[in-house]
Structures are given as structure tokens and as C-alpha cells.
């Protein structure tokens, strides 16, 4: 069993004149990400690998999740994940070594939501996920494949979906 966590970055700022890649988290985002971190601790969500977009807002989101991550969790910041579409994200996940049991991908919409919907063959919250994937939302998808390169559309079950509003 492999488990994939898809996390949309927390709410970012919209002013300040920064390039999109360099936009920081907004205050709302700085409040939301620790709620998700606490949820991860309570649910014992311990990814072995973090794949994080290189954008400032995703890196800042990950910084706020750090207390929920094990010291040994491998963290990779990848430029290719910034502005990637769902197909590119899936292609990247298929490159994960088979021995890695759990991955969290910290990225951007609409790609994160589209990937979750592409992979989810079922699950109680699929319709809610289809309706909205807000900032700092976390989707949990499990699949029975022995290797990440086998991950295909419809192969996973959406076993969890939580938003900051659910926790606050």
C-alpha cells in the first residue's frame, strides 16, 4: 500500500509587486498551515518524502508543517512542480523509488485538485473535493500498487480530505 498526500499551499498574499513565484503567505495562510500540521500529528501522517514546488508560498507552507514531519523526512524543492499541470505531477510521482511508502506533494491549484480527482477511483469525499480544493487543504489517496511507477488514473481511493475550515 502506498499513500499520497496532496497539499495545496496555504493562502498567499496578492500585493507587494512580487513576481508570482516569490509571493509570500498571507496572514490567513500563516494561521491555516499550523492547523494542518496539528491534524497531521494527530492522524500520525508521516510522509517519507516531501516533493515541494520551489515557489515561496509552498516553501513557507512546508516550513509551517515542519513540526509535524519526522527529522528523517526527505525534502525536495523542485522548480518543475511550479506551474506543472496534473499530468506533469503524475509523471513526477511515477519517478519516486518503489521503496518510498508515503509522499506529500506541496503544490498549486488547479493541478493539485485535478491530480486528486484523476487518481481518486472512489472515496466518501470525492464530490466535496470536486467542488473545491481550498488553500491549505490536504487530500489523502491510497493505492495498492507495489511501485509508484504503476500509479494510474482511478487507481487510488480518497481516504481523507481536510480543509483548515474543518479544523478551525
Number of C-alpha atoms within 10 A of each C-alpha: 10 19 23 22 23 24 30 26 31 32 22 22 17 12 10 8 8 11 8 13 15 15 18 24 22 16 12 13 22 18 16 24 26 22 20 26 20 16 18 18 15 10 9 11 19 17 23 17 20 19 22 25 25 19 22 17 27 30 19 19 29 25 13 20 18 14 14 20 21 12 8 9 14 13 14 13 16 12 13 14 22 19 17 19 18 21 13 15 21 22 15 16 18 16 12 17 11 14 11 14 18 19 23 22 24 27 29 26 18 14 21 25 23 18 19 27 20 17 20 24 16 16 14 12 17 19 11 10 20 12 10 11 22 19 20 28 23 25 24 21 23 19 23 13 16 13 18 25 16 15 19 16 14 14 18 25 21 25 17 15 21 19 22 20 11 10 11 9
